[in-house]
């Protein structure tokens, strides 16, 4: 009954979201010269979608109605894997996707998510707004996609569990954990001796609820907005990866826009990314207390043993070989020596 009710609510939520985010755009679509779809996998309440709505309104206003963007949150157009295929084909024009999942197409895109590489946000933004981000965008371009200059914040990822807190690397041995469909996650958790299972985000709640997996890892903002606290007991503040969303465009659709419109659209997308970063920072400042009030039990493990375990297991050496010397040197310029 709980699952059925949740499905019912999900359908109702999608209908509401379609009404709130989709209908206003669709209703005026005939007057727009360019009507583009923007898809993402996050709930409508996440800062990404709040800022995306402002972004779409600003783009419509400044282009005098020539460009309209329909927003499709909560994986309405399909799973991450499905939607990435749609962006590549042109069925969807815009999509925000974690670089860690994009790495199935652009291997270098996962480098920002390397386990225990970034110690804090200052290091993240220095790298991603600088040389490392520029390197990754250049690789994305080779895949016939366009990545906007500013990556949106998903946040440092934390580990939740229904069975036990994660205090040391040994706690991960045999642990059944959901990971996104990305080789980097699978590789890292196998290095810890865990049992990772790749599951698309739109199936995470039900997989935790039905005990297909015992835990998952995501930033606190997603634990909150996706209500994962309803099906998890513990939250270990592992900060094991930093994850962001590249705002991707289908190249052909992007190049159909005249240069003056491209400039306006890119300006507002990048401005929205900056605002979303601030929103996530504010949200994270209060979320631990809020989620503790909803029943999650928190602990904060020391990252050093986890990093040492990855080094001993050959994880960093393996990924240095996969990314190549150029990318690795750019990464270590920002974060220090890893391998």
Residue, then its C-alpha position, 0 to 999 in steps of 0.5 A: x500500500x505504501x508503494x502504491x500510494x507513493x506511485x499515486x503521489x508521484x503521478x499526481x506530483x508529475x501532473x502538478x509539475x507539468x502544470x506548474x513548469x510545462x503548461x505556461x511555456x507550452x501555451x505560449x509556444x506558438x509565438x516563440x521562434x525557438x521552443x526548447x525542452x530542458x530535462x533534469x532528474x531532480x524534484x521540482x523543489x530542488x534549487x536547480x528547478x527553482x532557478x531554472x524557472x527564473x532562468x527560463x523567464x529571464x531568457x524569454x523576456x530578454x529575447x522578446x519571446x523568441x526563445x522559450x524553454x519548457x522544463x521537465x523535472x523529476x526524470x519526466x522524459x526518462x532515466x538519465x541514460x535515456x535522456x542523455x540519448x535524447x539529447x544526443x539525438x536532438x529529441x531534447x535540447x537541454x539536459x543537466x547531468x552529473x559528469x559522473x554519469x556523463x562519463x559513460x560517453x565522455x570518460x574525462x567528465x567523471x574526474x571531478x568525482x574522484x573519491x576523496x579528491x576535493x577537501x572543500x568547496x574552495x578547491x572545487x570552484x577553483x578547479x571547475x571554474x578554472x583549468x580542470x573545468x575547461x579541460x572537461x568541457x573541451x572533451x564534452x565538445x568532442x562528443x557533439x554536445x555543448x557544455x555551459x561554462x558554469x557547472x551547477x552544484x549537486x554537492x559533496x556526497x554522503x552515505x546513507x544506510x538502513x542497517x549501520x553507520x559507516x565509520x571506517x572503510x571496513x564498514x563498507x565490506x559487503x555493503x549493498x549500496x546503490x550507485x549511479x550508472x557510472x564506472x567510477x562509483x563501481x570501481x571505488x566501492x569495489x576498492x572498499x570491498x563493498x557490493x555496488x549496484x548501478x541503479x538509475x536515480x528514478x528507481x532509488x527510493x523503491x530500491x531502498x524501500x524494498x531492500x534491493x540495496x541497504x544504502x545509497x550515497x547522495x548530497x544532503x539536498x537530494x536526501x531531503x528533496x527525494x525524501x530518502x530519509x523515509x527509507x534510511x536510518x543512518x547518514x554518514x558524512x563521508x564527503x567522499x565525492x563532489x558532484x556537479x551537473x553540467x548544463x548540456x545542449x544538443x550541438x545542432x539545436x544550440x547552433x540553430x540559435x543566432x549568436x545574439x540569442x546564444x549569448x543571452x541564453x548562455x548568460x542566464x544559464x550560467x547566472x542561474x548556476x551561480x545562484x543555485x550554488x549559493x542556494x545549495x550552500x544555504x540549504x546544506x547549512x541547515x539540512x543536517x539538523x532538519x534531517x536529524x529531526x526526521x529521524x536520520x542518525x548522523x556521524x562524521x568519519x575521518x576521511x584519511x583512512x578511506x583515502x589511504x584505503x583507495x591508495x593502497x587498493x590501487x584506485x588512484x593509480x588505476x584512474x590516473x591511467x584511465x584519465x591520462x597524464x594531462x588530465x591527472x596533472x590538471x587535477x593534481x594542480x588543484x587538489x595536490x598529489x593523489x597517486 
